[in-house]
Amino acid sequence: MGYLFCREMREPKCLFFVLLIWCLGTVHAQDSQRSCLKPKLDRGYFDLDEETYPHGTKLYYACDKGWKPVVEGWWGMVKCENRKWSHIPQCIDENNCIPPDNPNAKEKPLNVNGWYPNGKTVWFDCDLTHEIKGSPSAKCENGSWRELPLCVEKYDLCRKPPPVVTNAVIIHKYQDKFPEGFKLNYTCQDSYTLEGTDSTVCQSGGWTKGPTCIETPSPTEWPSTGDGGSSTSSDRGNGGTSSGGDRSTSSGGDRSTSSGGDRSTSSGGDRSTSSGGDRSTSSGGDRSTSSGGDRSTSSGNLIQMRNSIKKYPIPSSV
């Protein structure tokens, strides 16, 4: 039968029709998995009497005489959402009280039953941006509340947004008003680092200065420092200089200078100078000078010095 139907509709239309049936079946199966069982209701009734209700069903109910639902009005409504009802339908004595609709106030402790018995005294507290004016409690009397507390807005609020910090976000949900002393923390985005304090505080209706997010340098940009080392100048250069190092060597240059080092060596150069070092050696050069060091040796002019001593002997009386 299906084959004949597809042959008459031709293959593309038949494929579309099969996919449509499959999708509808899948949606129906998913909805059946999200259905709700019939809720229990004492001393009341529903507008629809079924064993199960599809996802999204709105079920209305009312209570018998002398009873009322746990919502405002004489009827109530519950909705099926993913196998659960929006709230548990209940019918309570008409002299009991449901939680009051008091702006910016909440009961303490919060009632989990959804209603308060007749004669019950309940205490209230205001949110952070409001304060109680008058008595902080109220009493349930014959189905209604007597003298509910009033929550008025505080005068020293921060009504403007906190400081904007470039490349940062605030770790707190948004709100347009903040109480005195309220603290907000910042965090920088990746590759940025906080500089200074990480927060701002509401004080006298204004905000303290926030932090700064600076870009974190990459490892290649970090400066490198050293205390000393070795410096070598060779080949055909004009000289070499080492200051504060351990050793300085100059080969084939004109001048080599080492200060505060341990050793300075110059070969084939014109001049070698070592101050404060341990040893200075010059070979084949014209001049070698060592001040404050332990030893200074000049070779290459040694023969001339010996000939001078022979030619001009030192008197024996000196």
Order of alpha helices (4+ residues) and beta strands (2+ residues): alpha-alpha-beta-beta-beta-beta-beta-beta-beta-beta-beta-beta-beta-beta-beta-beta-beta-beta-beta-beta-beta-beta-beta-beta-beta-beta-beta-beta-beta-beta-beta-alpha
